[in-house]
């Protein structure tokens, strides 16, 4: 599970290749879907730790 205080970032790479505008707040449904997919697919690994997801 993602830690609740972890900031989620989402960028429209078609229009913002430099990733200057975080559009996560404008797309809560997409963020929820992507977050759920990340939680579902993540496997903890000592070689590539992701503390926000590994601490379940």
C-alpha positions, -999 to +999 in steps of 0.1 A: +000+000+000+013+035-008+019+056+023-009+081+026+014+111+027+032+101-005+028+126-033+016+112-065+027+128-097+011+124-131+022+142-163+007+146-197+037+137-218+020+145-251+018+182-241+044+185-214+076+165-222+095+185-196+071+173-169+065+208-155+028+204-146+016+177-123-019+169-134-026+143-107-051+165-088-071+170-120-073+132-127-082+115-094-099+085-111-068+078-132-045+082-102-067+057-083-066+032-111-028+035-116-022+033-078-043+002-075-024-014-104+009-005-088-001-020-055-014-052-072+017-057-094+045-047-071+068-074-057+092-064-030+129-067-040+160-061-020+178-051-052+153-023-060+136-013-028+105+009-029+098+018+007+064+034-001+052+000-013+074-025+005+060-016+040+027-034+037 
